Amino acid sequence: MKKAEWSQEVTERSDALDLEPGVFKSDDPKLVAHSLKRSAERSQRRKSSAFRSAMSMLTFYINRAGAGLDRRQKDVLEQAKNELRKDFGREPK
């Protein structure tokens, strides 16, 4: 299995989270964060906290999509990290 196929497989069939369709294609960072939070909190299979699972999936997607993401979408996903921190009460003090 090629690296790109492996990444897509993980994103689509993660053991930890059942992602809502198109979650990473949204142009609203709050919607991305809220969707990931819902998925992480509903998961019965995750091995760490809901926050860590959601953040890990978002970071994984950003890193693996890499050059395939246009600048605007990458910015949205980076902003979604901050929204996730807010959603989980993990804002820096």
Order of alpha helices (4+ residues) and beta strands (2+ residues): alpha-alpha-alpha-alpha
